Amino acid sequence: MVKVEDAVVARWETQGSRFEVLVDPEAVQAIKDGKEVNVAGKLAMDHVFKDAKKGDKISEEHLEKIFHTRSIPDIAKQIILKGEVQVTTDQRHKLLEAKHRQIVAEIARNAMNPQTGAPHPPARIEAAMVEAKVHIDPFRSVDLQVQEVIQKLRPLLPIRLDTARVRIRLRAQDYPKVIGEIKGLGRLSDEQWMPDGAWSGVLEIPAGVQTELYEKLNARTKGAAETTLVK
């Protein structure tokens, strides 16, 4: 369970009653995103309250009348999905910082400069977000906000979400060193062993991962790997 001091209040009002639970703020976003969450492990207390600050609990009979169950995790999930989240200024600041970092990382990984085919560094993306006065919502999904942020950045940066296809050629002795990492970066196709013993394949990756790919290949093969962008 999360500590009470680290929890946020999820609140829902219906049929003249108010229902509150104390829950891990990170779990709130995961639940709203439709992810599988062990709600019981994310509650600070195994109770539903009229007023969490005062500790006024709601009877099981009333809970069953409204929610048709006495399961606190199931009720808490309904409250989170249907209600709103109350956070302190400090909690909101921490949540905003975390969501901001996630959005910047997602854009840096998946977007590119269509004029050069190169990814935008995170620092450039962050600077453009400041200039564009981008507003981040700590309780909306990263995927939804990424699209909106990119729309606001386009007047300032040549940017688009894209993928890159890179033809990679490895010496036979380098293949075992890097194939696992290559597969972990994207989708591999057109694999073949060449007459000279070298391995070749086409890796499709998020546009922003190109730099990471090249750095890993150079480090593992001591610069012997060959790469070519495939149109």
Secondary structure, DSSP 8 states (H G I E B T S, - for coil): ---GGG-EEEEEEETTEEEEEEE-HHHHHHHHTT----GGGGBSSS--EEETTTTEE--HHHHHHHHS---HHHHHHHHHHHSEEE--HHHHHHHHHHHHHHHHHHHHHHEE-TTTS----HHHHHHHHHHTT----TTS-HHHHHHHHHHHHTTTS--EE-EEEEEEEE-TTTHHHHHHHHHHHSEEEEEEE-TTS-EEEEEEEEGGGHHHHHHHHHHHHTT--EEEEE-
